[in-house]
Amino acid sequence: MTEGVKEFLNGLGLGAHFDMFVAKGFEKEGDIPYLTGDDLTCMYITDEDDREKILEACKLFRLF
């Protein structure tokens, strides 16, 4: 179940955030297209570069 999220984050070079994604309930690949900036704030992801990478990848993820 969490493998898709792990692959998504590892593909961005942001695998360090995986545990927080799971802890906050974002453990399904289907959750990825719906992530928002507020969700990242709840996960304590405050680094602007990380946030931008994740949110941009979410937009592209929606296209597939």
C-alpha positions in Angstrom: 0.0 0.0 0.0 2.7 2.5 0.9 5.1 1.4 -1.8 3.7 3.9 -4.4 4.2 6.8 -2.0 7.7 5.6 -1.2 8.6 5.4 -4.9 7.1 8.8 -5.5 9.1 10.5 -2.8 12.3 8.5 -3.6 11.9 9.6 -7.3 12.1 13.2 -6.1 15.0 12.6 -3.9 12.8 13.2 -0.9 12.4 9.8 0.7 13.3 11.3 4.1 9.7 12.6 4.2 8.1 9.1 3.8 7.6 8.3 7.5 5.8 11.7 8.0 3.5 11.0 5.0 2.5 7.7 6.5 2.2 9.1 10.0 -0.2 11.8 8.7 -2.3 9.2 6.8 -1.0 9.8 3.2 -0.1 6.2 2.6 -1.9 5.4 -0.6 -0.6 6.3 -4.1 -4.1 7.6 -4.8 -3.6 10.3 -2.1 -0.8 11.9 -4.1 -2.8 13.9 -6.6 -4.8 15.5 -3.8 -1.9 16.8 -1.7 -2.0 20.5 -1.0 0.3 23.0 0.6 -1.7 22.8 3.8 -1.1 19.0 3.9 2.6 19.6 3.6 2.4 22.1 6.4 0.7 19.5 8.6 3.5 17.2 7.8 6.0 19.8 8.9 7.6 20.0 5.5 8.6 23.6 5.5 11.6 23.7 3.2 10.3 25.7 0.2 12.3 23.7 -2.4 11.0 20.4 -1.0 7.4 21.7 -1.0 7.7 23.0 -4.6 9.1 19.7 -5.8 6.4 17.7 -4.2 3.5 20.0 -5.3 4.8 20.2 -8.9 5.2 16.4 -9.0 1.6 16.0 -7.7 0.4 18.1 -10.7 2.2 15.9 -13.1 1.0 12.8 -11.3 -2.6 13.8 -12.0 -2.0 13.7 -15.7 -1.3 9.9 -15.7 
